[in-house]
């Protein structure tokens, strides 16, 4: 699943491709992807005739901002956008087609069909699902270590599942939680409320640095993830533990292990993260 850096890469790519384009019509071929409004005709009516002014991001959600409405899109496992200028025919994995007035098209492809789309009037999206439950944005000044400490103090969960909870903070998934915990030498099964203030300060810094470095590198490309133009993110080569089972730790040389924490495959150095 794309995490904050990968979604940010998609955001930037889309911004280069579709800014200023006006939607002529929308075809939805797999209705379950559209979560709001309930009625597909209303979904089409809200978007048709609207021009794309900017592409934003909230956590792992894209926010496509048009004249009067905003399309909130989550790629989930396999979703991706494909920009098409020629006479190509959409394949069976293309579930939503946005046709622009200039003849170009934006396709939403999703092999697993887990992605979601919500359309709201501008200004209503933050007060409604799915954005309303979200915690602070880690690359924004609203993300502060004191608040993170308070939130972690209130949970008896392990630190990894706590950090994956998008109400605690947004944007982290399996890759960047493993990377951030490795950077501060914390075992992912550490109980969240047992962390000291100082440990949380370090963890906060590691989360920000890990995500910022990954954003700067265009994200990671794990399995089938590619950005909208099919480029590979370059952060993959910088990963210290994720997907490196059996390889030597960059700090101490001991073999990276894969364990399961909260049902998620988790990569640690057993020596650096005790
Ligand atoms: Zn190590």
Boltz pocket constraint, residues with backbone or C-beta under 6 A from the ligand:
constraints:
  - pocket:
      binder: B
      contacts: [[A, 249], [A, 250], [A, 251], [A, 252], [A, 253], [A, 254], [A, 269], [A, 270], [A, 271], [A, 272], [A, 273]]
      max_distance: 6.0
